[in-house]
Amino acid sequence: MLKADVALQELHVMPHIWAESRQEVCESFDWFRSYQGGVYFANNITKGYLLSGFPAKRDGFFHNGKLIISHGGGKAESKINLYALFPYNLGGKNITYAVLGVYNITHAWAEYETTKSGQKHVRFKFSFQWCKEQGEPWWHATKDKFTEERATLMPVVSSTEDTTCDASLENDNARTSESDYEEAMDISPDDERIPSTTAASPGNAAPKFSRRMPEDRVSTFRKNAASADRRCMYCGMRSPAVFSVGWGCLNATCTYFWRLPEAGNDPIPDDLTFDEGFLQLQTLLPLDSGFRNINPSQPVTNPRDKITTLQAFTRGMHCIKCGRLSCRSKWEHWECANCQNVLAVNGAPRPVKVLKSLNPGVNFQWYFVGKDAGIIKSPVKPFGDHQTAGNVLTFSFPEGRGQIHHIQHNSMGPLVRLDTLFEEYQMQAADGSLPFRRWPLRSHKLRGSLLTNYFSQNCGVPYHYVGGTANTLTWEEAPTAVVKAKEFIEERTNLALNKQSEFNEVLSAAYMEKQKMSFHTDDEKGLGSVVAGLSLGSPALMHFRRRNVKHGPERKICLSIVLRHGDVLVMDGTGVQQYYEHMVEPINFRIAATARYINPDRK
Ligand SMILES: O=C(O)CCC(=O)C(=O)O
């Protein structure tokens, strides 16, 4: 796969698989799920390798891309942010990432590279050879046969209702803190990176690969290796004959690394050309059948059980019309971000019964208060009559920084209303009248946009942290589910706390399986002192921790609360947002409505 910027010739054919953002790649293409690194590997197999915008010395694109030499990890000296070796202008078609195809790694070796300041760095290099079972590379075609080809290459329906995909990559959410962006780009557990470059000199320990290649792959690798490979008489490791200047040991841990035994062990000079034999295409072992079709399978759109909130439904789509990878950004269907091709989802509302009784999986029933957090819990306070009865648990933060009220219900009255409301939310989300979307984060470190992990929709005064005016419907346009949620929140808050709170904004959030809202604060300009949220569906854990504390015990979660179907959680006091941040981690499918007062005349 390569990352493009500006290249030379106009692109005359479209890649079969391409994207504008890394999130689109990671969410839609199983062969590359690394948000930060340039290499994605799982189970000891390099699944995806990103040819970065920073080519290093002696990187190369030979045989029109059937042989690629590239560096791994580390910092290249070039400041030009483009993959200059691909001869076509992908950027001109808004293509930031294009999948080239399946390559075999034919060699891996280490080189010394001298920086401008004269320092020597070890750089790991790889040669990749095109696997011929795929036919010719797509950019070799003289005209775009993309559409006809897709029809034959693409499986129409995936084999899966697979809910066992990798742990969700924390693409994030986050509204205020830098840490949230970092969290957003967590790397999945099976995602590893090759070592970065490190200064070394002969005899010094150089970086080692964190994992060894499994034996069967090693033997494949050896069979593929050019006959000019030689074994070093000092370290016993084989190295390819890469340069015309002669053979030298290319194992960075060897004392005689980067030396020429046939020239009195002189160091290999800086000015090098490749050995002609090394640049020949080799006869490779046939490609394993599992690697022959890397086209993403199409999402399941018509599941037998009509459940469409499983993790598989959070994955992106590969458009069979134009090749673009797109995130699942709309609740009601998949939509190609390039040609707007739609894949409709045929589901049904999920009854709350099973969801609400899911086990939150923690060793406390309602709450956890951190030792030394200075939080005082008041005695449980019952309220209401037989129709409206409930309990309030109040947690007071130290030094007058505000309170958290957890309003629970224990009567049948609200329950029927809540179950119906949960269903109404789902119906309106499914028909698009309640447009749940994943909105781009306002700032992040990845190229291209980065969408929130969860879906949301705002009513009333625009909420700038998530989607702003583009995500906002006025109260006249508001879906009935949201209006009813606001009424319920106001009734319960006023009854339980015995004070009148007025709200003019409601952010509804919908979470499919494994989605969550990362740590953030609601410090929107003009925000009133009371923020109250209603939970519907599966239980969720809401955690609080100190804000702007980078390390140490104070950084730890100081309060956790289990939110259940129908609970209302009130953050009371401006200090709650000023001194604490919060996150919500649902156990499974859940909808929440959070009501605020935001001064409409804020500047
Ligand atoms: O209850 C939820 O799902 C999260 C609400 C929240 O934290 C927010 O909208 O700021």
The ligand as an ORCA input file, in Angstrom:
! r2SCAN-3c Opt
* xyz 0 1
  O     -24.021      9.059     28.535
  C     -23.271      9.072     27.565
  O     -23.311      8.236     26.723
  C     -22.198     10.125     27.397
  C     -22.646     11.484     27.539
  C     -21.534     12.441     27.600
  O     -20.544     12.223     28.235
  C     -21.627     13.664     26.866
  O     -22.509     13.832     26.019
  O     -20.768     14.525     27.103
*
